C-alpha cells in the first residue's frame, strides 16, 4: 500500500508544476515500479523470460518497470520519460522477445500530462 501511495504521489505533479516536472515524476514512478517488481520477483511471481524483457527495456532507456497482473503470465509495463523514447524502444523489445522465442504482443500506451 505504501508503494502505491508513493507511486500515486510521484505521478501527480502539483498544480503549479511545469512540463519539466514530468521527467522527475516519470523517473520516480520508474524507480517505484522497479522496487515493487523486485518484491514480487522475490515472491516467485516473475520468470526468467520476464526478467530478460525488463532488462531489455531498461537497456533501451526505460526508467523502470514491473510485472503486471497476478504474475507468471509474462505481462509487464515499462516507464519511459517520453512517448518518443518508448516508441524508439519498441524494436529492441521486439528483438528481445524474438530472441526468447516469445510471440510478443507489445503495444504502446502513452499517458501524459501537461
C-alpha positions in Angstrom: 0.0 0.0 0.0 2.9 2.4 0.8 4.4 1.8 -2.7 1.0 2.6 -4.3 0.7 5.8 -2.3 4.3 6.8 -3.3 3.6 6.0 -7.0 0.5 8.0 -7.0 2.2 10.9 -5.4 5.1 10.7 -7.9 2.7 10.6 -10.8 0.7 13.6 -9.7 2.6 16.8 -10.3 1.3 19.7 -8.2 -1.0 22.4 -9.6 1.9 24.7 -10.3 4.2 22.0 -11.8 5.6 22.7 -15.2 6.0 20.3 -18.1 9.6 19.7 -16.9 8.2 18.2 -13.7 7.0 15.2 -15.8 10.5 13.8 -16.2 11.3 13.6 -12.5 7.9 12.2 -11.9 8.4 9.5 -14.5 11.8 8.7 -13.0 10.2 8.4 -9.6 7.5 6.2 -10.9 10.0 4.0 -12.8 12.0 3.6 -9.6 8.9 2.7 -7.6 7.8 0.2 -10.3 11.2 -1.5 -10.3 11.2 -1.7 -6.5 7.7 -3.2 -6.5 8.8 -5.7 -9.2 11.8 -6.8 -7.1 9.4 -7.5 -4.2 7.1 -9.5 -6.5 10.0 -11.4 -8.1 11.2 -12.3 -4.6 7.8 -13.9 -4.0 8.4 -16.1 -7.1 5.9 -14.2 -9.4 8.4 -13.4 -12.1 10.1 -15.6 -14.7 13.5 -15.7 -16.5 11.8 -14.5 -19.7 10.1 -11.6 -17.9 13.3 -10.6 -16.2 15.0 -10.6 -19.6 12.3 -8.4 -21.1 12.5 -5.9 -18.3 16.3 -5.8 -18.6 15.9 -5.2 -22.4 13.6 -2.4 -21.6 16.0 -0.8 -19.2 18.8 -1.2 -21.7 16.6 0.6 -24.3 16.0 3.5 -22.0 13.2 2.6 -19.6 13.3 4.3 -16.2 11.9 1.1 -14.6 9.1 -1.4 -14.9 7.3 -4.3 -13.3 5.2 -7.3 -14.0 1.5 -6.7 -14.4 -1.4 -8.9 -13.3 -1.1 -11.8 -11.0 2.4 -12.7 -12.1 3.7 -15.7 -14.1 1.9 -14.8 -17.3 4.5 -12.5 -18.8 2.6 -9.2 -18.8 4.6 -6.2 -17.8 4.9 -2.5 -18.2 7.8 -0.1 -18.6 8.1 3.6 -17.7 9.8 6.0 -20.1 10.4 9.7 -19.8 8.6 10.4 -23.1 6.4 8.8 -25.7 9.2 9.2 -28.3 11.6 7.2 -26.0 9.0 4.5 -25.6 8.4 4.3 -29.3 12.1 4.1 -30.0 12.5 1.1 -27.6 9.9 -1.0 -29.4 12.3 -2.6 -32.0 14.7 -3.6 -29.2 11.8 -5.1 -27.2 10.6 -7.0 -30.2 14.1 -8.3 -30.8 14.4 -9.4 -27.2 11.1 -11.2 -27.3 12.0 -13.0 -30.6 15.4 -13.9 -29.0 13.5 -15.6 -26.2 11.2 -17.4 -28.7 8.2 -15.5 -27.4 5.3 -14.4 -29.6 5.3 -10.8 -28.4 2.2 -8.8 -28.3 3.9 -5.5 -27.5 1.8 -2.4 -27.5 2.5 1.2 -26.7 0.2 3.0 -24.3 1.0 6.6 -23.8 -0.2 8.6 -20.9 1.0 12.2 -20.4 0.0 15.3 -18.5 0.9 18.8 -19.4 
